[in-house]
Amino acid sequence: MNRSKLGGRLLFNMILFGFMGQVAWNVENMFFNTFLFNSVYADAPQNAVNGTVSVVSAINIMVAASAATAVVTTFIMGALSDRLRRRKLFIAVGYMIWGVTVGVFGVITKDNTAALFHQSDPVRILAATVTIVIVMDCVMTFMGSTANDSAFNAWVTDVTTVGNRGTAESILAIMPIGAMVIVMALAGMISSIGYSMFFLGLGALVFLCGVIGLFSLKDSLDGERRTGGNYFAELAYGFRPSVVRENARLYLTLVSAAVFNIAVQVFFPYIFIYLQHGLGFELNDLLASLTPLKIGIALIAVIIVVAAIIGIGKLVDKYGKKNFILVSVALFTAGLFAAFFADTLSKFLISIVPTLIGYGMLMIMFNAAIRDFTPEGKVGLFQGVRMIFIVLLPMVIGPTIGNFTIRHFETVPYTNDYGIVTECPGASMFLAAAIVSLLILAPVLVLRKKGIDKTEATK
């Protein structure tokens, strides 16, 4: 395999599985929350909304449970894919089953829950439905982490090199943006087709991606399956003190990325609820107002953003991460502070631009550095360690900070179409995220001194 450049087949699979993986994760991160808020809780009894099954608390629990599932899964399946030497099987079949689990959400309703458990008490039906959503989210996460977080991420590390990972990560960084645009466009049809068809349709797309992978993917590992050694001991490999000392720059990068992702998760689980019910953003109204001129301008803007992100990746490959890391943190933090003070949708959209730029740059550099510093031959073993810092800690700590901030400093009362007064997140979550983001500087400054670029000598 020629690993000196990103070939056509490699790029096709990287884009296909990177994009569809992000579509599936966007559905979870963006619309399971709004599904709870707008559908499951829509006509909930007032005493349930304000009680132990409040929507903000339910979202917090769901995000944390999903994160824990993702980490445990990645440890187990990442090590297993190393031993079996079969990334392709885990990716292709994993995506197929992942699509099925996304589609299952299309049949989760309170009516179905009431029929399944023979219940008539609205509070118990609500609690049971919320529980089903959380459990199924964990099942979906298990398949997504098997296919994407462990196998696909390990595959990308296998097929890229130090010289092209900035470019590769810039391409992968575009995937969440593209996926978000597509999912939001499809979500504009929710009011007409309902959540059931929305989830079933997206699940079918993810399933189809796995089918294509059966023919397009080529395994990145050669050789027979590994049978020696203790499989369960391998799961703890990344926690050995000697391993941490030998890979100090990897763990400093992971700590930096963890703080960055904690800041993101302070506001991200609640942002679309805030946009809709706090700032009055309605996707249907936006889609209805589109004209050929506006669509053309939007396409030009997308092309510019894509070109800029790929350009950043190439600059990182050429000049190194050290020259861009601090300005990226500054942009990300400044945008969050600005978002806190933005009291209208137009001001918010302007203020969030530096956050998006900083976010993209940090994501490219941290992900590339993690791949650079991951020991060769043990890529699968370290996927679980990576998930602790990238997913578990951020998705447990971040939403908890956001939940605390929302409920104690700025909960905006919102009365839905059924006359139920519920909680709507406020802008204070952006201030909390900005404060957290400043903490990125501590590990980043140490990492810059030791050498954030692999070609630099450790000091």
N, C-alpha and C positions, 0 to 999 in steps of 0.2 A: 504493500500500500504506500503510495506516495504521500507523505505527510508534510511536504514543503509548501503546499498551497491548498486552498479550499476549492476542490474540484466540483464539477457540476452535480454529480450524484450525491456527494457529501452535502452540498448546499441545499439540494432539493429536500433531503431527509431532515436536515437541520431546520429548515424553514417549515416543512410540513408538520413535524412533530413538535417543534418549538411553538408554532402558531396554534395548533389545535390543543396542545397542552395548556397554553395560556387562555384559550377560549374556555376550556373546562374549569380552570382555576378562577377565571373571572366570573363565571356563572356562580361558583361557590362564594367567592369573596364579595361580589356585588349584589347578587340577586337572591341568594338564600336569606340574606338579612332583610331585604325589601319584601321577599315572599312572606316572611314571618310578620313583618310590620303591616303590609298592605292586605294580606290575604288571611293568614291564620289568626291574627289579632284584630282583624277588621271589625267584627261584630262581637268581640269578647266582652264578657260582663265587666263592669267597671271595677268591682272588687278584685277580679283576677288581674286586671291590667296594673293596678296599684299594689298588688300583693306579691307573693313569693314568685310568681311566674311573670313578672313584668318583662316587657319586650327587650329593654336594654340589658337586663340581667340574662335573659335567654340568649341574646346575641353573644354576650361575654362568655357564657358557658360553652356555647357551640364553637366559637373560635378557639377557645383553649382546648377543648376535647379533640377537635380536629387537628390541632397542632401536635398534641401528644401522640395521636394515632400516626401522624405523618412521620414523626421521629422514630418511633418503635418500628414501624414498617420499613423505613429506609435502612435502619441498622440490620434488620433480619434479611431483607431481600437484596440489599446491596452486597452484603457478604456472600449471599447465596449465588448471586450472578457472577461474582469473582470465582467461586469454586466450580460452578458449572461451565464457565467460560462461554456463556450464551446470552449476550446482551439482546440480540434480535428477538428471541422468544419472549423475554420479559417485556420488551417494548411493544411489539405488535399485538400479542395476545392480551397484554395488559391494557392497552388502549381500547381493545374491543370490549372487554368486560367493564372497563371504566365508563364507556359510553352507555352500557346497559344500566349502570348504577345512577348515572345522571338522569336517564329517562324515568327511573322509578319515582323521582320526585313529581312527575306528572300525575301520579295517582294518589298522592298524599293530600287528603282533604279532611276537614273535621267531620263531614258527613260519612266518609269512609271509615274514619276512626270510630265514630259512634256506632256504625253498623258492625264493625269488627269486634268491638268490646261490649256491645249491647248496652251502651251508656246513653243516658238522657240528661245528666247533670252538665250544664255548659262549662263549669269550671274544670271538672274532671276530663271532659272531652278536650278542652284547650290544653290542659297539662299533658294528656296522653299524646296529642298531636305534636306538641312541641318536643316531647321526648322522642317520638318517632323521627322527626326531622333531624334532631341531634344525632341519634343513633345511625340513621342512614347517611348523614354527612360523614360520620366516621368510617362507614363501610365504603363510601365513595372515595374518601381520602386514602384508605388502604390501597385501593386499586390505582388511584392517581399517583401515589407515592411509589408504588411498585414500578409502574410504567415510566413515570416522568422523573421523579426526584432521585430514584436510585439508578435505574437502568439507563434512561436517556441522558441524564447528566454525566454518568460515568462514561457513556459512549462518546459524548462530546469531548470530554477530557482525553479519552483514548486517541481520538482522531485529529486533535489539534496540537499545536506546538507553541513554545514560548514566543516564537516570532509572528504568529498569526492569531493569538487568542484575543487580543484587543479587538481586532476586526471581527472575529467570530462572536465575541460578546456584544459588540455593537449591533450585529445582525439579530442576535437573540434579544437584545434590549428593545428592538423595534416590535417584537412579537407581542408583548403585553399591550403596547399602544394600539397596534392593529387589531388585536383581539378585543380590546375595550371598545373600539369604534364599531366593530362588527356586532358585538353583543349588545351594545347600546342601541344600535340601529334595529336589531331584531327585537329588542325589548320594547321598542316603540309600538310593536304589534301586540303587546301583552293585553292591552285594553280591549282589543278586538278578538284575539284568539285565546286569551287566558293563559295562566301559568302552566296548565297541563300540557298544551300543545307546544308551548315555549320549551319546556324541559325535555319533552319527548323528541322534538326536532333537533335540539342541540346534542342530545344523547346519540341520536342516529349519526350525526356528523362525526363525533368522536369515534364511534364504532367503525365507520367507513375508513377513517384514518388508519386504524389498526389493520384493517383488511389490506389496504395499500401497502403497509409496512411489511406484510408477509412476502411481497414481491420486490420491493424497492430497497429494503435494508440489507446491508452486509455486516456480518459480525465483525466487531473491532478487535476481538481477542482470538488468538490462534492457540492450537494445542488441545490436549485432552483435558477433561474435567479433573480438578484437583481433589484427591480423596484423603490425603494425609493431613495431620494436624487436628486440633480440637476446634470444631466450628464455633462452639459457644465461647471459647477463649478468644477467638478472633473478634467476636463482637465487642470485647473490652479492650482491643488493641490500642485504640486511639486515646484511652484514658490512662495509659501507663505513664508515670512521671518521666521515664527515660525517653519515651516517644515525644512527649510535649517539649522536653528540652532540646531534642534533636531537630524538632520542627517548630522552633520558636516563632519564626516569621509567619508560618501558617496559622498558628493560634492567635497571634496578634491581629492578623487580618480577619480571622473569624470573630474576635471580640469587637473589632471596629465595625464589621458588617452587622453584628448583633445589635449594637447600639443604634446604628442607622435604621435597621428594620424595626426596632422597638419604637423609634420616633414615628415611622410610617404607620405602624399599627395602632398608635394612639388615636389617630383620626380616621384611617381608611375604612374600618368596618362600619362607620357611621356616616361617611361623607355623602353618600347618595340620598340617605334619609334627610340629611341637613340641606342638601341642595334642593330637594323637592319641597320639603315642608318648612325649611328655615328661610331660604332665599327665593322660593317660588319658581324654581326651575321645573318646567314640564316638558319632557321629551316629545310628547305628542304635539304640543304647540310649536316646538322648534321644527319638527319634521314637516308640519303643515305649512310653515312659513318659508320653506326652502324654495328658491327659484333657481333656474339654470345658472345665473350669474353667481349666486351664493355657493352653489355646488362646485362650480368651477374654481372659485376662490379657495374653497375648502380643500379641493384636490391639490391645488398649487401649494397650499400651506403644508399639506401632508407630505408632498414630495420634498419640500424644503426641509421639513423635520427629519425625514428619513435620510436625506443626503447629509444633513448636519450630524446625525447620530453616527452614521458610518464613517464620516470624516473624523469625528472625535475618536472613534476606535482606531483608525489608522494613525492619528497623531499620537495616541497613547502607545501604540506599537513602536512608532518611530522615535519619540522623544522620552518615553517612560512615564510611569504613573506619578512619580515624585513631583513633576512640574504641574500637575493638574489637581492633586488631591485636596489641597487646602482651599483653593478657590471653589471647588465643588461643594465642600462643606459650607462655605460662606453663602453661596447661592441658595442651597437647600434651606438653610436656617433663615435667611433673610426673607425668602418667600413665605415661610410659615408665619413669621411675625407679621408680615403684610396681610396675610389671609385673616389673621385675628381681627384686624382693624377694618376689613372690607365689609361694609354693611349692606351692599347691594350686589346683585349677581354680576353686573358688569365690572365693578371694582374687584370682586373676587377673582374673576377670570383673568384680569390683568395681573393681579398680585401673585397668582399661583404660577405664573410663567417661570420665574427664577427657581421655584421649588421643583418644577418638572425638569428643568435643565440640570439642576444639581442632582436630582434623583437619578436621571439617566446616566450622568457621568460617574456617580458613585457606584451605581449598580455595575456598570461596565468594568470599572477598575477593581472593585472588590471581588467580583466573580472571576475575572481573569487572574488576579493574584492568588485566589484560592486554588485554581487549577494549576498555576505555576508551581506552587509550593507543596502540592499533594504528592507524596512519594510514588514513584512509578511502581507498578505491580500491586499496589494496594489501594487503587482508586475506589473500588467498591466498598472496602472497609471504612474509608473516610467519609462516605456519603452520609452515614448516620451521624457522625460527629458534626459534619457540616449542617445537617438539619437541626441539630440542637441549637446552634448559634443563629441560623438563618430563619428557622421556623418556630421551634418550640419556645425559646425564650422570648422572642418578639411577640408571638401570638398569645402568650400567656400574660406577659408583663404589659405590653402595649395597650390592648383593649381594657385591661384592668385599670390602668392609669386613665384611659379615656372615659371609662364608665364612672370612675370616682370623680373625675373633673366635671363630667356632664351632670351627674346627680347631686353634687354638692356645691357647684359654683354657677352653673348656667344651664338649667333644664328649661327649655322653652315649651310651655303648654301647647298642645295641638289637639284640636277637636276634629275627628275624622268624619267621614260621610254618615256614619251611624250615630253620631252625637257622643262618641266615647272620647273623653279627655285622656290623652296619653302623653308620653315623654318624647320630646324631639330634641336631638343634640343641638348644642349651641356652639358659637365660635371659640369658646374658651379651650376647646380641645386642640386647636391649632397653636395656641400659646403654650400649652403643656407640651406639645410635640416639638416646638421650637426650643424650649428649655432642655428637653432630652437630647435634641440633636447637637447641642453645644458640647455634650459629653463625648461626642465622637472624637473630639480633638485630642483627648488624653491618650488613647491607644494609637491614634494615627501619628502623632508626633514621635512616639517611641518607634513605630514601624518605619517612619521616614529615616530615622537615625540608623536603624539596623539595615535598611535597604528594602523599599517596597517593590523594587524591580528585581527580578531573579538574577539579573546579570550583575547587580551590585554585590560587593562583598559584605558579609555580615560583620558588624562591628561589636 
